[in-house]
Amino acid sequence: TRGCPYSCSFCSTNAVFGRGIRLTSPKKVVNEIEHLIREYGAKEISFWDDVMTVNKKWMRELCLLFIDKKLDIGWTCYARVNNVDKELLELMYQSGCWNIFFGFESGSQELLDIINKNITLDEIRQVVKWCKEVGIEIRASFMIALPKETPELAKRTIDFAIELDPDYAQFCVTTPYPKTKLFEDAKKYGNLTLNYDKYSHWEPVFLPYGYKNRNEILKIKRLAVRRFYYRFKYVWNRLKKIRNLQDIWRYMKGFMV
């Protein structure tokens, strides 16, 4: 699929391409994957569609083709919590999906509403519960220094991430890209630098009025990573999933980072 019909204020996809959606036929997708398996020995596919589950009927058809064709391949994708249900997640798992990336963004409903995310904290909790029951790993994305955020609200997001306990969590620094609504509204909520070399999600280019300075944002980001990953429960659960030397090396690299 290409495109996203949603209107999150921070997203550059619909700011540049609009909110239309284009769908490749499931049959063509399967034909291309079969080619990759046959010619290159592909073992896994990472779908980078903005919201692969945006059309449930299309998603079901694709999963059923994967199962019917007995494709020996694992795959991952991006999705939103308001366009999946347990039945669809079960079908995705049966067809080889083992990991889904979700943008949860914040543990504050007020902040989610400000960025026009159009999801609720309870929807997030429900989908996390379903994924764990089905057996699909979760990559969760959270944003630090959102409009109207304070360090106290950021800590609420960290607490929320720990409560959800996804398999992986990333904490990105809010970056209002040009042409997005967030870029247009930035001055209403804080100070924005126009040094585009810094626009990377990892450096504070936007300073909400609730923060003293940019160093305070970086301090909160470090706190988020440490509180989430340096937990006995998290470390123990990851150790239990080690199956080979490649897993050990991957975790060692992650720990060093």
N, C-alpha and C positions, 0 to 999 in steps of 0.2 A: 504494500500500500504506500501511497505518497500523500502527505498532507495531514492536517489535524483540524477538526471542526470546532475545537474549543477555543476559549479566548483568555487564557492565562496572561496576565498583563506583562509578565517577564519574558515570554516566549518569542523568539525571533522567527519561528517557522511560519506562523500565519501572518506575521507582520510583513514578511517578504513575499510569500507565496499565496496569501489569502487563506480562507478556511475551507476550501474545496478538498474533496477526497478523490483519489484515483485508485482503482483496485485492479491488480493483475489477476487474471483468472487463476483459480487454484490449480487447475490442470496444468497450466504453463509453469507455475511455480514448481510443481512436482517434477515436471519434465526437466527443468533446469537442475534441480537437486539430483535427480537420477544421473544426469550428465556429469555432475561434479563427483558423484560417488564412483561412477564407472571409469571416468578418465583420470581422476586425480586422487581417488581413494579418500574422499572427504569423510570425516567421522562426525563432524558437528557443524551446525549452521547458526550464526548469530544474525538474527533479523534486527535491523536498525530502523525499522519503520517507527514513526513518531508514536503511533498508537495502533498496534497491530490488531487489537481486539475491537476496533471501533465498529465493525460490522459483524455481529455475532453469527449471522447466517453464513457469511463468507468464511469466518474462522472455523465454524463447525465443518463446513464442506472440505476445507483444507486438511483439518485433522483427520477426518474420515478417509480421505485419500491417502494420507500418510499410513494409516492403519491398514487400509485395503492393499496398498502396494508393499506392505511389510518393509518400509524403509528402515534400515538399521542405522539410524542417525539420531543424535541428540540435538536439541535446539533451544535457543533462548530468545526472548523478545522484550519489547517495551509494552506496557499496558497502563490503563487507568482503573482505579478501584470502582468507578461507577459504570464500567461496561464489561465486567466479568461477573459470573455467578459460579456457584460451586459445581454445577453440572458442566459448564464450559471448562472450568479448570481441570476437572477430572478427565474430560476428553482430551485436553491439551497434554496432560501428563501421560495418558495412554499412548499418545502419538509421538512421544519423545521429548516433550518440553520438560526441562528440569530446573529452569531458573527464569524468573521474570523481574524486570526492572520497573519499579513504581516510583513516581514522584510524590512523596507524602508532604514534603516541604516544611511543615510546621506543626507544632503541638498546640497551637493557639487557633481556635476557630475564627477569632476576629482577624488574625493576620491572613488566614486562608481566604477569607471573604474579601479582604482588601486587594489581594492579587488576583481575584476573580477565578479561583481554582475550581469552584463549583463542586466541591466534595466536602464531606463532614468527617470529623474524627471517628465517629461510630462506624462509618462506611469503611474507613481505613482499618479499624480494629477487626471488623467482620471479615474482610478479604484476607488479612494476615492469618486469621484463624482458619479460614478455608484452605489457604495454600499449605499451611502446616499439616492439616488433616489429609490433604491430597498427596503431599510429598514433594511439592514444588518449592525450591529455594527462592528467597526474596532478596533482591538488591534494592535497598531503600535510599532515596535521595532526600536530603533535608537542606534547607537554605538558612544561612546565618545572615543577620543584618537586613531583614525585610523592612519595608516601610512601617513605621510606628513601632518597630521592635525595640526593646530595651534588653540589657543583659539578663534581667530577671525573666523576661519572656523567652529569651534564647535558652535559658536553663530549663524552662518548661518543655521546650522542644527536645532537649537532650533527655529529659526524664521520659518523655513520650517515646523516643527512640528505644530507650532501655526497656520500657514497658512492652513495646511491640516485639522486641528481640528478634529482628530479622537476621538473616545469615550474614549480610554485609550492609554497611551503612556508609554513605558518603555525606560530608557536610560541606556544601559549597557556599562561597561568599557571594551574596546577591550582586549580580552584574546587570544593570539596565542597558541593554544593547540599543543602539540607535534604531529608530522606527518602531520600537515597541511602545506600548502605552506606559509602561513603567519608566521608560526614558523620558517621555513627555511629562510625566507627573513627578519626576524625581525631585525637582526643586520644592515641591509642596511638602515633601517628607524629609528632606535632608539636603546635603551638599554632594554634588557630583563632579568628579574630575573628568575632563575630556581627553585625557592622555590614553588613547586607544591601545597603546602598547601594553597597558596594564589590564585590558579587558579579557580575563581568562577564567573567571570563577574562583581563582585562588588568591587574588589580591583585592583589598578593599578599595574600590573606585567610588563607591556610594557610601556616604556616612549618614545614617539616619539620625535625626535629632535626639533620639534616645541614647546614643552612645557619645562618650566624651571625645574619643579620637579613634583613628584607624587601628592603632595598636590594641585597643580594647576589643575590637572585632576579632583580630588575629588570636588574641588570648582566649576568647570564647571558643573559637574554632578548635584550637589545640585542646581545650578542656573537653569539648564534645568528643573528639577522637579518643582521647585518653579514657574518659569515663565509659564510653561505649565498648572499646576493645580491651581495656585492662580490667575485665571482670572475670572472676573465677569461672562463673557459669558459661560465659562465652568461650573462654580458652578451652575449657573442658569439653564443651560440645564440638569445637573444631577438631580437637585432638582425637575424639572418638570417630571422626569421619575420615581420618587419614587411611588411605588404602595402598599408597605406593610411595616411592622415593620422590616422584614428581610433586605429590602433595606436600611432602616435608619441605622441599625446596621452595615451593610457592609460599608457604606460611612463613618460612625464614625471611624471604624477601619482603613480605608484608610487614613482619615485625621490625625489620631494619628501617623501612619507610616510616 
